[in-house]
Amino acid sequence: MVPITRTVPAPSSVRTARAPRRVTRPAIPGVVLAVIGLGAMAVVSLWWRDTPVIHGFGAMLTGAGQVLGLLSGYGFVVLVALMARLPPLERGIGADRLARWHAMGGRYVISLVTGHVLAITWGYAVTAHESVTSEAVTLLTSYPDVLMATVAWFLLLGIAAFSARAARRRLAYETWYYAHLYTYLAIALAFSHQFADGASFAGNLAARVAWSSLYALIGGLIAWYRLVTPLLMFARHRFTVAGVRPEAPGIVSVYITGRDLDALGAEPGQFFRWRFLARSLAWQSHPYSLSAMPRPDMMRITVKARGDHSGSLSSLRPGTRVIAEGPYGAFTPALSGRRVLLVAGGVGITPIRAMFAALPRRMSEGITLIYRASNPRDIVFRQELDAIAADRGAVVHYVVGSRARLGYDPLSALYLRAMVPGLHRYEAYVCGPAGMTRAVVAALRASGLRRRRIHHETFDF
Ligand SMILES: Cc1cc2nc3c(=O)[nH]c(=O)nc-3n(C[C@H](O)[C@H](O)[C@H](O)COP(=O)(O)OP(=O)(O)OC[C@H]3O[C@@H](n4cnc5c(N)ncnc54)[C@H](O)[C@@H]3O)c2cc1C
């Protein structure tokens, strides 16, 4: 094995692993969706209360435009809250599901804003017996803050175009991320328009106070969890790179030292967002899972080079300071069953390795790890995994070779059932590329595993 750049104690492994807590997962996603729905109903009732009886097509369009506008303003708050890194959401729902909700919610909110603009303009035009174009000019030039709100709308359309899947694939993550920051500018530009022109807020001080408080609360939470908390964590734990170790071609482990790392409260399977304070990396923060759980003075991540950031970590110098945000993620073992199946694809082994090392021996009646790689050179942690398996009496299957070369899919339901007798009685955890994860989840379902017993995470947003 290639020597690491500094002597680093062995990672937490067989002996040192901390058993995960028994987690009884509350139905957090359902509760959060219900709260979002109740908020939307409250917004509609605010509009209802302040809307006089509607007469005529123009008034109907205007009314529809008003409620769409209110729902857009509320939608912004929800979208930002989902990405505010609130620990209960990050841990209870999971970062990848939150990101999916955010992306889907973003499409709804853009549609609401666009519907608001079109319906209001058309409704005013009908009521004033004007053409839509001349009414649009009147709105832009005579109504307070409409011009700013229109700039906000165009900004949002631009961000939506950047976020469309086809464009997203061609963009570096950073470009996409910084384009997204313009959302805050759009929200700020549109805020005063809501009070200046919104019929539901005119003469309703209570509504104005409640609405402003909602925005202020979300702004405060963003500032606290995204800016202040990481700095406080840095001051307390003093995260510092201890060394970098090549694990396989294009894959390195980064050892991070610090104070009281075991007090971080991280669970196996979780991740942090890491900002390495080196010259070219300090402005980026990227998510990487723990591949070894924190001990008081050391923890480890393992990273595959996929682009600028991940590719630069091999040249990190010992002593580099690190700002770490987390722990995040709901991909943690629930320990509700006695048999656990772990399936890792490629670098998806990182959280799975941490889980594997932390499973208690009482599960030895059925711990199986399936590690899928296209090439034998891509397998990492082989010695560690074999040592953990020997200690636990667990089974490890290294499933190596591309499907094209093998001539079959070794993770199909048929082969999974052959590798894991009694598969339908297992609790399964899957982490790997999106395509592989989808296929394995489908194969597990086809093998009789209930949906609630299958947990998965992909590294793609
Ligand atoms: C929860 C989670 C845990 C992860 N854990 C690991 C890990 O343990 N080991 C590992 O090697 N990789 C992990 N990743 C993936 C890792 O974050 C990306 O490979 C890395 O950020 C790529 O950045 P880049 O600048 O090198 O490449 P870029 O060229 O910027 O991006 C390459 C690809 O990575 C994705 N990506 C980039 N940055 C991010 C980001 N901040 N959030 C989400 N997706 C991004 C993009 O979709 C893009 O397709 C994890 C991702 C997530 C979401």
The ligand as an ORCA input file, in Angstrom:
! r2SCAN-3c Opt
* xyz 0 1
  C     -24.831     13.207      0.409
  C     -23.625     13.038     -0.470
  C     -22.548     12.316     -0.013
  C     -21.441     12.146     -0.831
  N     -20.387     11.396     -0.383
  C     -19.339     11.182     -1.187
  C     -18.241     10.395     -0.752
  O     -18.207      9.897      0.378
  N     -17.223     10.199     -1.610
  C     -17.219     10.737     -2.875
  O     -16.258     10.531     -3.624
  N     -18.237     11.503     -3.317
  C     -19.292     11.745     -2.501
  N     -20.322     12.524     -2.939
  C     -20.254     13.120     -4.296
  C     -19.397     14.364     -4.232
  O     -20.014     15.347     -3.442
  C     -19.195     14.921     -5.651
  O     -18.582     13.937     -6.436
  C     -18.269     16.093     -5.610
  O     -18.888     17.137     -4.900
  C     -17.915     16.478     -7.026
  O     -17.487     17.845     -7.088
  P     -16.391     18.272     -8.139
  O     -16.121     19.734     -8.061
  O     -15.210     17.383     -7.960
  O     -17.048     17.894     -9.536
  P     -18.075     18.687    -10.460
  O     -17.541     18.678    -11.831
  O     -18.470     20.003     -9.873
  O     -19.322     17.709    -10.359
  C     -19.276     16.369    -10.757
  C     -20.651     15.753    -10.424
  O     -20.832     15.710     -8.995
  C     -22.087     16.254     -8.613
  N     -21.845     17.261     -7.538
  C     -20.832     18.120     -7.498
  N     -20.852     18.842     -6.387
  C     -21.928     18.471     -5.702
  C     -22.496     18.893     -4.476
  N     -21.939     19.829     -3.704
  N     -23.628     18.315     -4.096
  C     -24.171     17.370     -4.855
  N     -23.682     16.913     -6.008
  C     -22.581     17.467     -6.439
  C     -22.669     16.935     -9.804
  O     -23.985     16.419    -10.006
  C     -21.817     16.557    -10.971
  O     -22.535     15.721    -11.827
  C     -21.413     12.721     -2.133
  C     -22.504     13.475     -2.574
  C     -23.590     13.633     -1.768
  C     -24.740     14.435     -2.264
*
